[in-house]
């Protein structure tokens, strides 16, 4: 089991503001979990009694719409923390968090989090900044869904995926998504997503290598995402 003090992941989130004593307390009380590909880390509508810190692996945050179709709201990776909004608001979990590949996750009990929020102003501030950023991202996503054509949304999503996950050793976006998952991210039918990806490949903007996607012409993709 890793020690929170030695964990390099903490520099990517609010845990970087903790004192050595607080890190030791978290380390002593945390549970380390392995979430297998396809399994839920969080389930919409469930109660939550702690905070999750992702050590490694990739996942998606989803919501089921009224006709039972999955809408992908955002993607998560090592360094992200989940559950803090539900802890602070004392609400049930609002989204599903599902592993896209095996994930190693640390679970820190709610009592330790609330105690540290009261005692460490920097930790509280960092959590609030994180929640504000998530709210801002959600507002942006809603407005783009309402206003942008599907092709523009796809271009924007591909740029966003590269920003979050980076590139693998073949210079492809370093995440494997099904065509259905891409469709569920941009809010369209799977057939439509497949057609749009093929058109972008035909135009020399991207390349498709199996399920992998490689951005060939980033400036063209950026122009498409901005409606040019």
C-alpha positions in Angstrom: 0.0 0.0 0.0 1.4 3.4 -1.0 2.0 6.1 1.6 0.2 9.4 0.8 3.4 11.3 1.7 5.4 9.6 -1.0 2.6 9.6 -3.6 3.5 11.9 -6.5 -0.2 12.0 -7.6 -1.1 14.4 -4.8 0.7 17.3 -6.5 -2.1 17.3 -9.1 -4.9 17.9 -6.6 -6.0 19.5 -3.3 -4.0 16.9 -1.3 -0.8 19.0 -2.1 -2.0 21.5 0.6 -2.0 19.0 3.4 0.5 19.0 6.3 2.7 16.0 6.9 0.5 15.1 9.9 -2.7 15.3 7.8 -1.1 13.1 5.1 -0.1 10.5 7.7 -3.7 10.5 9.0 -5.1 10.0 5.5 -2.5 7.3 4.8 -3.4 5.4 7.9 -7.2 5.5 7.3 -7.4 5.1 3.5 -8.4 2.0 1.6 -6.7 1.1 -1.7 -9.1 -0.2 -4.4 -8.7 -1.7 -7.9 -11.6 -0.8 -10.1 -11.6 -3.2 -13.1 -12.3 -2.0 -16.7 -16.1 -1.5 -17.1 -16.8 -1.4 -13.3 -18.4 1.5 -11.5 -16.4 3.5 -9.0 -19.4 5.8 -8.3 -23.1 5.0 -9.0 -25.6 7.8 -9.6 -28.1 8.1 -6.8 -26.0 6.3 -4.2 -24.8 7.8 -0.9 -21.0 8.4 -0.5 -19.0 8.4 2.7 -15.6 9.5 1.5 -13.4 11.0 -1.2 -11.7 9.0 -4.0 -8.3 9.9 -5.3 -7.3 8.3 -8.6 -3.7 7.0 -8.5 -3.7 5.7 -12.1 -6.1 4.6 -14.9 -8.7 6.3 -17.0 -12.5 6.6 -16.6 -15.6 8.3 -17.7 -18.3 10.2 -15.8 -21.7 9.5 -17.2 -25.4 10.2 -16.6 -28.4 8.3 -18.0 -30.8 10.5 -19.8 -34.6 10.0 -19.7 -34.6 7.3 -22.4 -31.8 5.3 -20.7 -29.1 6.4 -23.1 -25.6 7.1 -21.6 -24.4 10.7 -21.8 -20.6 11.1 -21.1 -20.1 14.3 -19.1 -16.4 14.2 -18.7 -13.3 12.0 -18.5 -11.1 11.3 -15.5 -7.5 10.1 -15.0 -4.7 9.8 -12.4 -4.6 12.8 -10.0 -8.4 13.5 -10.2 -10.4 13.5 -7.0 -14.1 12.4 -6.9 -16.9 12.7 -4.3 -15.9 15.9 -2.6 -18.9 17.8 -3.9 -21.3 15.1 -2.6 -19.5 15.2 0.8 -19.8 19.0 1.1 -23.4 19.2 -0.1 -24.5 16.0 1.6 -26.2 15.0 -1.6 -26.4 11.6 -3.3 -23.9 11.0 -6.1 -25.0 12.8 -9.3 -23.0 10.9 -11.9 -21.6 7.4 -12.6 -17.8 7.0 -12.7 -16.9 4.0 -14.8 -13.4 2.6 -15.5 -12.2 2.7 -19.1 -9.2 0.6 -18.0 -8.2 -0.9 -14.7 -7.9 1.9 -12.1 -6.0 2.1 -8.8 -7.9 4.4 -6.4 -7.5 5.5 -2.8 -10.6 6.0 -0.7 -10.3 8.5 2.2 -13.2 8.4 4.8 -15.6 11.4 5.0 -14.7 12.1 8.7 -11.1 12.8 7.9 -12.0 15.0 5.0 -14.5 17.1 7.0 -12.1 17.4 9.9 -9.3 18.6 7.5 -11.6 21.1 5.8 -12.3 22.7 9.2 -8.6 22.8 10.1 -6.8 23.6 6.9 -8.0 26.7 5.0 -5.8 26.0 2.0 -7.3 22.5 1.6 -10.8 24.0 1.8 -10.0 26.7 -0.7 -8.5 24.2 -3.2 -11.6 21.9 -3.0 -13.8 25.0 -3.6 -11.7 26.0 -6.6 -12.0 22.5 -8.0 -15.8 22.5 -7.5 -16.0 26.0 -9.2 -13.9 24.8 -12.1 -16.2 21.7 -12.5 -19.3 24.0 -12.5 -17.7 26.3 -15.1 -16.8 23.2 -17.3 -20.4 22.0 -17.0 -21.8 25.3 -18.0 -19.5 25.5 -21.0 -20.4 21.9 -22.1 -24.2 22.7 -21.8 -23.9 25.8 -23.9 -21.8 24.0 -26.6 -24.2 21.1 -26.7 -27.1 23.6 -27.4 -25.3 25.8 -29.9 -22.6 23.9 -31.8 -23.2 21.5 -34.7 -22.2 17.9 -34.1 -19.1 18.1 -36.4 -17.8 21.1 -34.4 -18.5 19.2 -31.1 -16.5 16.2 -32.4 -13.5 18.3 -33.3 -13.6 20.0 -29.9 -13.9 16.6 -28.1 -10.9 15.2 -30.0 -8.8 18.3 -29.0 -10.0 17.9 -25.4 -9.2 14.2 -25.3 -5.6 14.9 -26.4 -5.3 17.6 -23.8 -6.5 15.3 -21.0 -4.8 12.0 -21.9 -1.8 13.1 -24.0 -0.3 10.9 -26.8 0.8 7.3 -26.8 4.1 6.1 -28.4 2.4 6.1 -31.9 1.3 9.7 -31.4 -2.3 8.7 -31.1 -4.6 10.1 -28.4 -3.8 7.9 -25.4 -7.2 6.5 -24.6 -9.3 3.8 -26.3 -12.9 4.7 -26.8 -15.6 2.9 -28.7 -17.4 4.7 -31.4 -20.5 4.6 -29.2 -18.6 6.3 -26.4 -17.5 9.0 -28.8 -21.2 9.4 -29.9 -22.3 9.6 -26.2 -19.7 12.3 -25.6 -20.9 14.6 -28.4 -24.6 13.8 -28.1 -25.3 12.0 -31.4 -26.1 8.6 -32.8 -23.2 6.1 -33.2 -23.7 5.9 -37.0 -23.4 9.7 -37.2 -20.1 9.7 -35.1 -18.7 6.9 -37.4 -19.5 9.0 -40.5 -18.1 12.2 -39.1 -14.8 10.4 -38.1 -14.5 8.9 -41.6 -15.0 12.4 -43.1 -12.3 13.9 -40.9 -10.0 11.1 -42.0 -10.9 11.6 -45.7 -10.1 15.3 -45.3 -6.6 14.4 -43.8 -7.5 16.0 -40.4 -7.2 12.8 -38.4 -6.1 9.2 -38.9 -7.9 6.1 -37.6 -5.7 3.2 -36.5 -8.1 0.5 -35.3 -9.9 2.2 -32.3 -7.1 4.7 -31.9 -7.4 8.2 -33.2 -4.4 10.3 -34.4 -4.7 14.1 -34.9 -2.8 14.9 -38.2 -3.8 18.5 -38.6 -4.5 20.2 -35.3 -5.0 23.7 -36.7 -7.7 22.4 -39.1 -9.4 20.6 -36.2 -9.3 23.7 -34.1 -10.9 25.7 -37.0 -13.7 23.1 -37.3 -14.2 23.2 -33.5 -14.7 27.0 -33.7 -17.1 26.7 -36.6 -14.9 27.7 -39.5 
